[in-house]
Structures are given as structure tokens and as C-alpha cells.
Amino acid sequence: MNKPPKTEHFVAPFEEGISFEELQDAPPRAGYKPTMAGWVGIVVVTFWAFIAFAGPWLAPYGENELPFPDAYSEFQVPQEGARLGTDVEDRDILSRVMFGAGRTIGISLAATLLAYGMGVVLGIGAAVSSPKVDMVMSRINDAFLSLPTIMLGLVVVAAVGSSIPVLIVTAGFIYASVVFRLSRAIGMEIMVMDFVESAKARGEGRWWIITREIWPNARMPLITDFGLRLIYVILFISSLSFLGLGVQPPQADWGSMVRENLGALQYGASIIPVLAPAISIATLTVAINLVVDDVSAHGGGKLSGRM
């Protein structure tokens, strides 16, 4: 039996001057580049973070030290020895603002971390659980969300007593319900994606899906919302202090400083004892908001839409 003739494959000769190189890797994704507003927010937040950490060592006087111990100096105007004047108890305003920064920011940051530790774990857990478990957890969370935050905080602090641990736990539990709702919504959105369905089809477990699929995609929206939640907690703690149920005197706190020095406005004295802590709260919260908005804009508006 005759064998069929062999067919030769035609190979085109390489043209002179043309070389075939290995394909280059995809260019790396551009990182976050702050705008002018973002840089302003970063600088102000960094400044207050530094004051919160180093303020007790940089303050010209102690937290309750009198700059003019031998003279009546209530509500003194700024002068040599008291750069921002004195408060109702003759204490240095600048020193108390610096001491109060660490207490206000520290309490708020600890409460926000507690809220996120509980809210993210429970929220993503509800997203990957069965419909019945998700429904029970969501209804309990809705019950907490229906309560006004300030009223709930006032009731808890008035019943238990005001202390720094109580303020941290109270604010953490109150805002954990909001974080739960956001985390659950993001988790439910990711759970219906094709790559999660593929992971389920491969037989991957829940823990693998949470750590490899859900968390990497939910991380940026949650980190961005962390800044917004920190703003709300700062205002919440300052409001409790202003109402007399937050940080108790003689400890310095921005909210309590405003309440203690309201007499300066009534008697026509220097308004700096009231303005200094109020401006401190305003500049910190506005700066955090600038950073959050800048990061959200960098994400194409998707982050703000999710939040």
C-alpha cells in the first residue's frame, strides 16, 4: 500500500529587522494620588494626630496648672505666659486643647475600631450565612438602628456612669449597627459576582471565599467609610461631653471645654476659651472629610455610591 506523500509545512522566513520579543507585563495600576484638597486634609489630620500623641509633652503647662497662680486670671485675653488666654478656672487654654486632643481623638478612634471590629465581622458573616440567619441578624440590627444615637448614649451613660471605657464601649456598640449594615450590603453584592460563583463551583469553603474574594473587594469601601464613621464618633463623644455626660472634669476634652467656658460669652469676656476647642473639632472633622471625599473621587465615585 502506497503511503501518502508527506506534506511540508510552509514556514515564512523572518523579515529582516523584525524581532519577536516576549510580551510586556500589564502596567501597574496607578496608586492613590491626592489632589490639593486631599493634601490639605492629610496635613491637618497629621497635625492633630501628632498633637494627640505628643501634646502632653509639648504643652507649656500641665493639664490643670495655673499660668498666673498669684493673680485673678479668669478668661484672660491672650498674652505672654498664656498664648490663648485662660479659661473659667484660670487654666491655660492652649495646654488644655493639646491635652484634650489626645483624649478626644483617642476615645473616638478606639470606639470606631471597636465598631468596625464588630460590624464588619457580623455584617460579612450575615452575607455568607443562610437566609434565616441573615434575616434574624438583620432584624436585630434594624432594631438598634431605629434608636436615636444621642438619646441611646445619654441613657446608657446616665445609667452606668461616665468613664472613658464606658464611652468607648457605648459609642462602639451604637455605631457597629451602621457598620453591620454597610458590610452586609457590600458582602451581598460581592456574593452574587461570577468569581464567587466560580469559587463555590470549585468547592471552596466560606472562609476561603471571605478572605480571598469578599475582603479584597470590600476593603477599600470599608476603609473609606472608616473615616466618615470616625467623624460621627468624634461629634458624638464631643456632644456627650458638652451635655456633661462625657469626659468629666478636671480632665480636658474638647466638648467639655466648650461647655465649661460658655460663661465667657455671657459675660462678654474673651471668646477664645469657647472658640479654641470648637475650631479644633471643626478643623479635624473637615480635614478627615476632605481625605475621604478625595479617596472616594479617586475610586470613580463607586465608593461614595456604596456608602
JONOR-V145953 format. One record per pair of residues at least 24 apart in sequence whose ideal C-beta (glycine too) atoms are under 6 Angstrom apart, sorted by sequence separation. I is the first residue (numbers start at 0). J is the second residue. D is the distance in Angstrom with one decimal. If there is no record, write none. Layout:
i:I j:J d:D
i:I j:J d:D
This chain:
i:65 j:89 d:5.0
i:189 j:213 d:5.0
i:66 j:91 d:4.8
i:148 j:173 d:5.3
i:253 j:279 d:5.4
i:63 j:90 d:5.9
i:186 j:213 d:5.6
i:189 j:216 d:5.2
i:253 j:280 d:5.2
i:60 j:91 d:4.5
i:144 j:176 d:5.1
i:185 j:217 d:4.5
i:143 j:176 d:4.1
i:60 j:94 d:4.3
i:59 j:94 d:5.8
i:185 j:220 d:5.8
i:58 j:94 d:4.0
i:62 j:98 d:4.5
i:140 j:176 d:5.1
i:58 j:97 d:4.4
i:140 j:179 d:5.0
i:54 j:97 d:3.5
i:55 j:98 d:5.9
i:181 j:224 d:5.9
i:237 j:280 d:5.6
i:54 j:98 d:6.0
i:54 j:100 d:5.2
i:50 j:97 d:5.7
i:54 j:101 d:5.5
i:51 j:100 d:4.5
i:50 j:100 d:4.6
i:51 j:101 d:4.3
i:233 j:284 d:5.9
i:51 j:104 d:4.3
i:174 j:228 d:5.8
i:230 j:284 d:4.8
i:110 j:167 d:4.8
i:114 j:171 d:4.7
i:118 j:175 d:4.3
i:122 j:179 d:4.3
i:126 j:183 d:5.1
i:230 j:287 d:5.3
i:109 j:167 d:4.8
i:113 j:171 d:3.1
i:117 j:175 d:4.2
i:121 j:179 d:5.2
i:125 j:183 d:5.0
i:123 j:182 d:5.3
i:106 j:166 d:5.6
i:110 j:170 d:3.6
i:114 j:174 d:4.0
i:118 j:178 d:2.6
i:122 j:182 d:2.7
i:126 j:186 d:2.8
i:106 j:167 d:5.9
i:110 j:171 d:4.6
i:114 j:175 d:4.4
i:118 j:179 d:4.4
i:122 j:183 d:4.1
i:126 j:187 d:4.9
i:226 j:287 d:5.1
i:170 j:232 d:5.3
i:115 j:178 d:5.5
i:119 j:182 d:4.8
i:123 j:186 d:4.5
i:114 j:178 d:5.3
i:118 j:182 d:5.7
i:126 j:190 d:5.8
i:227 j:291 d:5.5
i:170 j:235 d:5.7
i:226 j:291 d:4.0
i:223 j:291 d:5.8
i:223 j:294 d:5.2
i:223 j:295 d:5.8
i:127 j:205 d:5.3
i:223 j:302 d:4.9
i:220 j:302 d:5.1
i:224 j:306 d:5.0
i:161 j:244 d:5.3
i:220 j:305 d:4.7
i:161 j:247 d:5.7
i:152 j:239 d:5.7
i:156 j:244 d:4.5
i:111 j:228 d:5.4
i:111 j:229 d:4.7
i:111 j:232 d:5.0
i:110 j:232 d:5.1
i:107 j:232 d:4.5
i:107 j:233 d:4.4
i:107 j:236 d:5.4
i:106 j:236 d:5.5
i:102 j:246 d:6.0
i:103 j:252 d:5.6
i:102 j:252 d:5.1
i:103 j:253 d:4.8
i:99 j:251 d:4.0
i:98 j:251 d:4.2
i:99 j:252 d:5.1
i:99 j:253 d:4.9
i:95 j:251 d:4.3
i:87 j:259 d:5.6
i:87 j:260 d:5.5
i:86 j:260 d:5.2
i:87 j:262 d:5.8
i:96 j:275 d:5.3
i:92 j:272 d:5.5
i:92 j:275 d:5.3
i:96 j:279 d:5.9
i:84 j:269 d:5.1
i:63 j:249 d:5.0
i:86 j:272 d:4.6
i:84 j:271 d:5.1
i:83 j:271 d:5.4
i:62 j:251 d:5.4
i:74 j:263 d:5.0
i:83 j:275 d:5.5
i:76 j:269 d:4.9
i:74 j:268 d:3.7
i:74 j:269 d:5.3
i:47 j:283 d:5.0
i:43 j:282 d:5.8
i:44 j:286 d:4.8
i:43 j:286 d:3.5
i:44 j:287 d:5.9
i:40 j:286 d:4.3
i:40 j:289 d:3.1
i:41 j:290 d:5.9
i:40 j:290 d:4.0
i:36 j:289 d:5.1
i:37 j:290 d:5.9
i:37 j:293 d:3.3
i:36 j:293 d:5.9
i:34 j:293 d:5.6
i:33 j:293 d:5.7
i:31 j:297 d:5.4
